[in-house]
C-alpha cells in the first residue's frame, strides 16, 4: 500500500498563508497534545515514517483538513470500522 500521508501533509502545510514550516507545524501539534520533532515530521513527509490513526487525526485537526484527505479513503473507512 502506498504511503500518501506524507505528501498530503507537505501539501497542506504549504497552503497556509504564509506556509507553515515543519518547525511551526511541530509546535502546533504539541499544543494539540502530540510532542513531535521537526525531524520526525520530515520523515513523515518523505514517506520514511508511517503515522498511526491518532497521528492522522492530530495532523488533520492541526492542518485543518479532513482525515480522509490525508489518507486513502478506503484505508480511512477501514480504520473507522475497527474503532
C-alpha positions as CSV (number, residue, x, y, z in Angstrom):
1,X,0.0,0.0,0.0
2,X,1.3,3.4,-1.0
3,X,2.0,5.9,1.8
4,X,0.4,9.1,0.7
5,X,0.0,10.8,4.1
6,X,3.5,12.4,3.9
7,X,2.9,14.2,0.6
8,X,-0.5,15.3,1.7
9,X,1.0,16.8,5.0
10,X,3.5,18.7,2.9
11,X,0.8,20.0,0.6
12,X,-1.4,21.1,3.4
13,X,1.4,22.8,5.2
14,X,2.2,24.8,2.0
15,X,-1.4,26.0,1.7
16,X,-1.2,28.2,4.9
17,X,-0.5,31.9,4.3
18,X,2.4,32.2,4.9
19,X,3.2,28.5,4.5
20,X,3.9,26.6,7.8
21,X,7.4,25.4,8.3
22,X,7.9,21.9,9.7
23,X,9.1,23.6,12.9
24,X,5.8,25.6,13.2
25,X,3.7,22.6,12.5
26,X,5.5,20.6,15.2
27,X,4.8,23.5,17.6
28,X,1.1,23.5,16.7
29,X,0.9,19.7,17.1
30,X,2.5,19.9,20.5
31,X,-0.3,22.3,21.6
32,X,-2.7,19.7,20.4
33,X,-1.1,17.1,22.6
34,X,1.4,15.4,20.2
35,X,5.0,16.1,21.0
36,X,6.8,15.6,17.7
37,X,10.1,16.9,16.4
38,X,10.8,18.6,13.1
39,X,12.9,15.7,12.1
40,X,10.1,13.2,12.6
41,X,7.8,15.4,10.5
42,X,10.5,15.4,7.8
43,X,10.5,11.6,7.9
44,X,6.7,11.5,7.6
45,X,6.7,13.9,4.7
46,X,9.5,11.8,3.0
47,X,7.4,8.6,3.4
48,X,10.0,7.1,5.7
49,X,7.9,7.1,8.8
50,X,4.2,6.0,8.8
51,X,1.6,7.5,11.1
52,X,-0.9,6.0,13.5
53,X,-4.6,6.7,13.5
54,X,-4.2,9.1,16.4
55,X,-1.5,10.9,14.5
56,X,-3.6,11.2,11.4
57,X,-6.4,12.8,13.4
58,X,-4.0,15.2,15.1
59,X,-2.5,16.2,11.7
60,X,-5.9,16.7,10.2
61,X,-7.1,18.9,13.1
62,X,-3.9,21.0,13.1
63,X,-3.7,21.3,9.3
64,X,-7.5,22.0,9.0
65,X,-8.1,19.2,6.5
66,X,-10.3,16.1,6.6
67,X,-8.5,12.9,7.8
68,X,-9.7,11.0,4.8
69,X,-8.0,13.6,2.6
70,X,-4.7,12.8,4.3
71,X,-5.0,9.1,3.6
72,X,-6.6,6.7,1.1
73,X,-10.3,6.9,1.5
74,X,-10.7,3.1,1.7
75,X,-8.0,2.9,4.4
76,X,-9.7,5.6,6.4
77,X,-13.1,3.8,6.2
78,X,-11.4,0.5,7.2
79,X,-9.8,2.3,10.2
80,X,-13.2,3.7,11.3
81,X,-14.7,0.2,11.2
82,X,-12.0,-1.1,13.6
83,X,-13.0,1.6,16.2
